Every structure is written in structure tokens, then in C-alpha cells.
């Protein structure tokens, strides 16, 4: 008489699933053959020491999958269509998912995460402080939405473009604060700015195309362009931003972060802004402008984006609400001419049908009643104070090691390291003590050698930053 090892494959898996899987395994192995009668549900339940309903559920699962057939009062039998002999088991697997797929699969290296090794101080992550998120206001907005007919409708399938209300709210915000003459029809809401970049890559690039990127930059964007088959070509940087005269020939796309260059924080000069737009118009390439932290400009007024002066329709403007609110909301957007938005929405529908429309309506509520603007102003003051305190700490404690200019905006500091300091060794020692930072080499195209490091400060209070800097000093 065959038996079932109920302990095999145990864990979080439900008991009826394990019983069904064990019987399936014995059928595959030939222990049970076509036409064999299974024990009654009561007899098997007694043998295994489980409730009869558990065995009933297991048999129902086997019936649904076609492994067995029921003959009413006559009992349950292995399906007659089952082969007498079991084919050779793939990869030697006897239970559970195979160790290897039966098909060819090109491995993809995972992207490095900015959160490193559980370090207490993640100076590697240029993200906002989640403790500042207006949780109560957001919860109230979410509840308000769900009480409305629009909130009920948002629980169903809807447009891949995003909710009309949030698209209109974003367009109004961009007109007022960034001089971008957008209407709702020019806006596509995405799950974070990374999706916007991925959609742009799929829409604009063919295998073999050249995507021009800044020599230091945002690797997830580079990965999206490479996944579309493009070849990356670096654009040199200097104190005025990307060097437009060094743009590679025949670029199909230029990816730029002109407001606070990622990661150097350099502002693209006005002359180069006009030159870049003119080159795009003349050479008919697209500019993907990633304005990832526009709200966090501390000295003077923020510079208007390239998109605000784009008369030729060359710019796809990518923005995010993740920096000003919270990354976990996964809300970004892209602004472009209507035919571009239609194309991006069609691509988006094939990979992510639509976004979270209830969340979108709640955030639209926060924008419309001024909560986002108030939160941005409060956060800007807090982050400016943290920037100043962090810079002072670095100069006092590490003045002979780090050299940097105070950034006019952004939530990171880009610092040159003294030549007698081994950056990788310093990084390892700091990480062992609980502080993570990013060497410039990891942000350079081709991982070229770099004397810089990137230090993010927004996520921590001034007291926490002081402790992190003390650890950095001890790690030397």
C-alpha cells in the first residue's frame, strides 16, 4: 500500500495542497497507476491524522487538475488517461518547482540597491525622510475618495493614462511652478519615474540605436535603454553641466538631468540649455528630461525645465511625486505631445494595464487642496537645514578628506576624496560600522575610476547626521 509523507514540502503550504502534491508525485513516479483506486477520504484522513475536509479539498484539487476521476459511490481513481510509465523527471526534481527551466533564459544582473547591507545610516540612498510624510492628511484623502462614486469606479479597470483628475492636477502644478504649458492630455501617470523612463525607452529606441547619457548618471535609466537594445554613449560633464558640443553623432535619444545633475548636482547653464534644445530640433533626437527632485532647490528660485522652452516637441519631461511625498506611493509622470502620450499609454497597457487609481485620486485631492504644496515648503525648509548642518559637520570632521561645493539644491552632496584615501577600503570599514555611501565609480559610465563619493542627507535629522559623520571619521 502506497503512503504519503505529509511532512515533505511542509512549511507555509496548506495541508490539502501538500496531500495533493504528494499524490501527484506518486502518480508521476508510477507508484500509483491509471485506474488505481484511492483510499476513501475518511480512511486517508484517519491515516494522516488530518480532518476529513482537508482530504476532500485535496481530492477536489486533483479532480480539477485532471489527475483523478470520481465514480460517485464507487470511489476516486487515478485518471484512466494517465500513462503507465512516467517520463524522466526534469532536472531530477521529485517535488516542488524544478531547479532549472527547460528553456533558454538569458540571465540579467540585478540592479544595485541604494539601501546597502542593513546599514543604520543609509547615506547611499537619495530618498526623502518617510517620517515627514503627511500620513493623516493622506489617510483622510484616501477615505474621502473611497466614499465617493468616483472612488468606487476607481476600483475597476480604467484608463492606462491615469485618472483624469490627477492628470489635470499635475498639469496645473507644472504650469504654476515650472512654466510648462501642459494640459491633462499631455500627462501620463506612471508607477514612479522609472516606469516613465522605461516606456520612453521602449517607444523611442530600436536595437543598435545610440542613447546618449551623462558620464555620471542614473543607472536604472541606463539599464532601461540597454534593455531596449540601445548602445550607451557618454557625454562629458564640467562645471556647467553636460557638454553639448560633445554629444555623440546620430544619437536617437539624450537622457539628461539638467536641474540638479545626477549625481554631481551641477546646474546645466542657460547657454547649454538652449544649445541642447536647438541640437534636438536640428538633428531630430528626443530628450528625456528627468527632473527627479525639482522641489528641493534651496538657494534662489528653481530654474525652469527644458520642457518649458521646448517649441519643437523634442522633450519628454519625466517627473515624480515620490521625492516630495514617499517612494512607496509609486507615482511618477511623463509630459509630452499628445501622440507621444498615446503611444506610451498603449505600451504601458501591455505591461501594467493601469496604475492604482484610488491612490491617484487621493493624491489629486492633496494637490488640489494645497497639502502637497504646504508639505513641499515644509520639507524644503527641513532639508535645507539638514544640508547646511551636514556640510558643516563634513567640513569640521572631514575637512582634510572631503572637498565639495554646497549644492544649491537636491538632497545629496557630491564630494571629492583626498588622493591618499582608499575609497573602497573606507567604504568597507564604514559599512561595517553601520554607515553606507556610494563611491563615484558606481555612478560612472563603465564604472570608470572616480575620486568622488555621494552622500545623501535628507533621510536623517541633524543629530543622526552628526553620529553618521563621526562614524565616517572613525572608519578612516
N, C-alpha and C positions, 0 to 999 in steps of 0.2 A: 504493500500500500504506500503510495506516494505521500509526502508530508510537506508542510510549509514551514519555513524558518521565518517566523514573523519578525525576528529581531533584525534580519538583514535589511539594510537600507533604511533603518529606523531614523528617528530624529524628529524634525518638524512635520514630516509627511504623515497624512491621515492614515489610520489603520486600514480602512477599506481599500485605499489606494495601494498600500503595501501588499495586501492579500491578493488583489487583482494582478499586481505586477509579478508576484511570486507564481501564481497560476500561469500567467502568460509565459514566464521564463521556462516553466516545466513543459509547456506545450512546445516552445521553440526547441528545447533540448530533446524532445521526443519521449520524455518520461510520461507525459500524457499524450495519447494519440487520438486521431479523429474517431469520434463515436464513443470514446470512453465516458462513462457516467461519473459526474462529480458527486461528492457527498451531499446530502441534504443540508440546507442552511442551518438547521438546528444541530445536526451531527457535527458539522465543521465548526460551528460556534463553540460547542462543548469542548471539542478537541483543542481549539486555540485559546480558550478562556476569554472569549470576547462576547459582546452582545450579539444576539441573532441579527438585529438590524444592520450591524456592521457587515456581516457576511452577505445579507441581502443586497446592501449597497455595492459590495464588491462584485457580486454576480450581475447586478444591473449594469455596472460599468463594462464587464466582459461582454454582455449581450449587446450593448451599444456599440462596442468596438468590433463585433463580429467574431470574437474568439470562441464563443459558446452559443448554443441554441437551447431554448426551453421547449420541453414536450409536455407542458402542463403538469398534470398529476404524475406523469412518468418520470419527471426529474429534469436536471440540467446536464447537458452533454457537450463534450468538445465538438465544435462545428465539423460537420462531415467534409466540408471543403478544405479542411486543414491538411497539409501534406503529411505523408507517413514519415518522411525523413526531413530533418531540419537543415536548411542551408548553413554553410560555415558561418560562424558568428563574426561580424566585422570587428576588427581590432582586438579580438579576444574578449570583448565585453560580454558579461553574463548578466548584468543587472544595471539599470540606470542608463544614462546618456553615454554614448561612445566617447572614447578618449580623443579620437581624431575624426574629422569629417571624411566622407567618402569622396569628396570633390576637392578640386584645387582651390586654394584660398591664399591670396597674397597677404602676408602679414603687414600690419600697419603699426608703426611705433606710437605709443600713447603720447599725447601732449604732456609736457611738464606742467604740473600744477603749481600755482603760486604759493599754495599752503604746503610747507615743507616739514615732513617728519614730525608732526605734532609739536613743533616748537611753541613755546609760550608766547613769544613775541614774533609775529609774522611780518617783519619789515619787508618781506618779499612780496606781499600782496597789496597792490594798489586798489584797495576797496574802502568803501565808507564804513563808519562805525555803526553797526546794526543797533547799538543801544540808543542811537538818536532817532531811529525810525518812528514816525508818529503812529504808533500802534493803535491807540484808542481812536484817533480820527479815521484811520483806515478801517478798523472794525465797524465803526458806526456807518461808514460809507458802504461797506460790504453788506451790512444788514439792510440798509435802506434799499439797495439795489434788489436784493432778493425778495423784498416785499412788493415790488412793482411787477407789472406785466412784462416790462422790458427785461427784468431780471429772470423771469420765468422763461421767456423766449431765448435768453442767452444760454440756457442750459441745453438747447437743441443745436443741431447743425446750423451753421451760419456762414457768412462770407469769409473767405481766406484773407481778405484785405484788412480785417479787424472791424471792430464796431464803428459805425459812422460817428457816434458821439465822441469816442476817443480820438479818432482821426481828425475831427473838427477841432477838438480841444488842443491837440498837438499843433495843428496848423496855426491856430490863433496864438499859441505860445511862441511859435517860431517867428511869426510876423511881428509880435510885440517886442521880443527880447533879442532876436538875431537878424532882423531885417530880411528874412527870407519870405518872398511873396507867395506863400503856399496856400492852397485851399485843401479841403479834406480829400479831394480827388487826387492830390499829389502825394498822399501819405499812405504807406503800407505799414501796419503794425506787425512786429515780429517778436519771436521769443528771444529777446536780447539782441544786442548789436551783432553778435556772432552769426546769427541766422541771416541778418540783413547782408552781411559780407558774403556768406555762403551763397545766397540767392544771386547776388550780383556776379559772383564768380561763375556760377552755372549759366547765367544769362549771357554774359559777355565773352567768355573765353572758350576757345577750342584747343584741342591738343596741339602743342607746338607754339601757341601764342606766347608773346612776351608780356609778363606782368612786371612793371617797374615798381620797386618798393624802396623805401628809405633804408640806408645802410645799417642803421639800428632801427628795430621796429617790433611790431606785434606779431609774434609767431603764429598764433591761431589764424590770423588773416592769411599769412603766407601759406599755411597748410591748406586753407580753402582754395587758394589759387593753384597750388600744386595738384590738389585732388581733381581740379578741372582740367588738368593736363598742361598747364602753363609752365613756362620756364621763368624763373625769377631773375631779375637783373637789378643790381643795387644802384641807388642814386646817392652820391656823396652828400654829406652834411657839413655845414660850417656854422658860424655864429648867427647866420641869417636864415637858417633852415636848409631845406633841400636845395641843391644847386641845379637850377632849371637847365642851365647850359649843358649839364652832364646827363640829361635824360637819354636813355638808350634809343637808338633808331628803331622804328617800327614797333614801338610799344602799343599793345592793344588796350592796356589799362595802366593807370598810375594810381597807386594807393598812397594816400598822404594823410598826415595828422598835423595840419598847419597851425592849429590854435595853440596847443602845447605838445610839441613833437614828442611822440612816444619812442624812447623813454627820456630823451635829453631835456625836455620841457622847453626847448627853443621855439620862439615865435617866428613863423615864416614872414619875412619882410614884405611890406606893401608892394615894392617893385617886383619881387619874385611871384607874388600872388597874381598880379596882372600878367606877368610873363607866362606863368603856368596856364592860366585860362586861355591866353592867346595861342599858345602852342597846342592846347587841346582842340581849339576851334580849327586851327590851320591843318593839323595832322590827323584830326578826326579820331582821337582816342578818348576813352572815358576816364574821368577822375572819380575815384571812390574816396570821398572826404569823410574821414572818421573823426567826428567831433565828440570824443568819448567823455570829456569832463568839462564841458563849456561853462557849467555853473560855477566852477571853482576857480575864478580869477579874482585875485586879491588886491592887486595894485592897478588902479585906474579901471577904465571900462574894458570889457572883453572886446576883442577885435571881431568884426562881423565875419562870418564864414565865407569861404569861396562861393558857396551856393547863392549867397545874397547878391553877387555881382555876375552871375552866370547868365549871359544873354543868349548863348548858343545852345543850351541844353546839353552840356558836356558833363555836368556833375551829378553824381548820385550821392546825396547827403545822408550819412548814417549817424544816428544819434541814439541815446539810451536814456531810460529813466532809472536804470539800475544804479548808477552812481549817486544820483540825488536821493533816491528812495532806498531801495535794497536790491542786491543782485538776485535774491531768491524769487522776486516777482517775475523775473524773466520778461521784461518789457523793453523792447527797442523799436526802432522805426527807420524807414528809409524814405527820403523825399526825392522825387524825380518827375520828369514829364509823364503825363498820363499813359502813353503807350508803354513806357518802361515799367510803370507800376502794374499795368495789366499783365505783362509778361512775368514779372516777379511773382505776382499773385498766383498765376497758373502753375508756376514751378513749385511754389510753396504748398499749393493744394495737393500736389502729388506726394509730398514728403511729410506734411504735418497738417493736413486738412484745414485746420484753423487754430487760433490761439484760445486762451482762457477768456471767454467774453465776459464772464461775471467779474473777474479781476479787472479787465479793461474798463468796464463801466464804473467800477468803484474808483479806479484811479482817475477816470474822466471827471467824476464827482469832486475829487480832491483838487484837480486842476481848476475846475470851474469856480469853486468857492474860495480859491486863493490859498488853500492849505499847502499846496506844493510850493508856491512862491514864498510863503512865510517860512516853510521848512528849509528852503534853499537859502534864504537870507540868514537864518539862524545857524545852519550848518557852515555857511561860508565864514561867519564870524568865528565860530569854534575852530574850524580848520586853519584859518589864518593865524589864530593864536597858537595853535599847535605847531604850525610851520615855524613861526618865529622862535618859539621855545626850543624846538628840535634843532634848529640851526644854531642857536646859541649853545646848546649842550654839545653839539658836534664840534663847534669851534673851540670851546673850552676844554673838552676832554680829549679830542682827537685832532686838534689843530695842526699838529705836525704830520698827521697821517692823511687827512682828507682835505681836499681843496674844492670849493664849489661856489657857484653864484646862487643867491637866494632866488628861487623861481617866482615869477610874477603870478603864477597860477599852478593848478594841479595839486596832487596830493602825494607827490614823491620828490625826493632830492636826488640829483644825478651828480655824483662826486668822483673826482679823480683821486686815485690812491697813490701814495708815495711809492717811488720805484723800488725801495728796499723792502716793501711789504709783499709777501707771497699771498695773493688774494685767495687762492683756493684753500691754502692752509688756514688762513684766518677764518674763512667761511666754515670750514670743518670744526674748528675749535669753538667758534661762536654758536654753531648749531648744537654742539654737544652741551653747551651751557644754556640752551633754550632760546637763541635768537637766530632767525633766518633772514638772509638778504640775498639779492640776486647779483652775481658778477656780470659785468657788461658783456663778457664773451657770450653769455647765453642769449643775449638780445641782439647780437651782431649777425648779419647775414653770413652764413657759412661758419658761424662760431669763430670768427676771426679774433685774434688776440686783442684784448682791450684792457686799458688801465683804469676802468671805471667800475663803480658799483651803483646799484639803485636801492634807495632806502625809502620805504613808504611809511608815512606817519599818521594818516588820518584816523586809523582804527583805534588809536590809543590816546589816553589822557596824558597830560604833561608829566604827571608823576610816573606813569607807566613808561613813557618815553625816557625819562631820566634813568630808570632802572635798566632799560634796554641798552642805553648808551654806556652805562657803567659795565655791563656785561661785555659789550663790544670791546671796550678798553681792556678789560681783564683778559679777553681772548687773544689779544696781541702777545 
